[in-house]
Amino acid sequence: MRDKIFRISFDIEKKAYKGWVNPEIKTVNGIPSPQSFYVVLNHQSVGHFHFNDCRWLSPDNIPQVLREAIGKQIENHYRL
C-alpha cells in the first residue's frame, strides 16, 4: 500500500505546503482506478478528495484555492 503514496508540494500566497497523497485504488472491470485520495499537508490531515463532474470535491472547510492546488498536484502525478 505504501508504494501508492506520493509526495506533493506547492506554494500559495507565500506559504509552503508539503505533504503526501494516498490514493484509494479500486478495480473496475479488472482495471485499477483511483477513487479517492487521502491528503495530508504540513503534518495535518486535509481529508479525502474526489474528482466528480470535472471538479475536485473535498471537505467543506478547505478553501477553494487550496482545493484546486491539491487537485492539480494529483492530476500532475497521473499524467503520462
C-alpha positions as CSV (number, residue, x, y, z in Angstrom):
1,M,0.0,0.0,0.0
2,R,2.8,2.4,0.8
3,D,4.0,2.2,-2.8
4,K,0.9,4.0,-4.0
5,I,1.6,7.0,-1.7
6,F,3.2,10.0,-3.5
7,R,4.5,13.3,-2.2
8,I,3.2,16.8,-3.1
9,S,4.5,20.3,-2.5
10,F,3.4,23.8,-3.7
11,D,3.2,27.4,-2.5
12,I,0.0,29.5,-2.1
13,E,0.3,33.2,-1.2
14,K,3.9,32.8,0.0
15,K,3.0,29.8,2.2
16,A,4.7,26.5,1.5
17,Y,2.7,23.3,1.6
18,K,4.3,19.8,1.7
19,G,2.7,16.5,2.3
20,W,1.5,13.3,0.7
21,V,-1.4,11.7,-1.0
22,N,-2.6,8.1,-0.5
23,P,-4.9,7.0,-3.4
24,E,-7.7,4.5,-2.7
25,I,-7.5,2.1,-5.6
26,K,-10.5,0.1,-6.6
27,T,-10.6,-2.4,-9.5
28,V,-13.3,-1.7,-12.1
29,N,-13.7,-4.4,-14.7
30,G,-10.2,-5.6,-14.0
31,I,-8.6,-2.1,-14.4
32,P,-7.2,-0.4,-11.3
33,S,-8.7,3.1,-10.8
34,P,-8.1,5.7,-8.1
35,Q,-11.5,6.6,-6.5
36,S,-10.5,8.9,-3.7
37,F,-7.3,10.5,-2.3
38,Y,-6.5,10.9,1.3
39,V,-4.3,14.1,1.7
40,V,-2.0,15.2,4.5
41,L,-0.4,18.7,4.3
42,N,2.1,20.2,6.7
43,H,1.6,17.2,9.1
44,Q,-2.1,17.7,9.3
45,S,-4.9,15.7,7.7
46,V,-6.8,17.6,5.0
47,G,-9.2,14.8,4.3
48,H,-10.5,12.8,1.3
49,F,-10.6,14.3,-2.2
50,H,-12.7,13.0,-5.1
51,F,-12.9,14.1,-8.7
52,N,-16.5,14.3,-10.0
53,D,-18.1,16.1,-12.9
54,C,-14.8,17.8,-13.9
55,R,-14.2,19.3,-10.4
56,W,-12.5,18.4,-7.2
57,L,-14.6,17.7,-4.1
58,S,-13.3,17.8,-0.6
59,P,-14.3,18.7,3.0
60,D,-16.2,22.0,3.1
61,N,-13.7,23.7,5.3
62,I,-11.0,23.6,2.6
63,P,-10.6,27.0,0.8
64,Q,-11.2,26.8,-3.0
65,V,-7.6,27.9,-3.8
66,L,-6.2,25.1,-1.7
67,R,-8.6,22.5,-3.1
68,E,-7.6,23.5,-6.7
69,A,-3.9,23.3,-5.9
70,I,-4.2,19.9,-4.3
71,G,-6.3,18.7,-7.3
72,K,-3.7,20.0,-9.7
73,Q,-0.9,18.1,-7.8
74,I,-2.9,14.9,-8.1
75,E,-3.7,15.4,-11.8
76,N,0.0,16.1,-12.5
77,H,1.0,12.9,-10.7
78,Y,-1.2,10.8,-13.0
79,R,-0.3,12.5,-16.3
80,L,1.6,10.2,-18.7
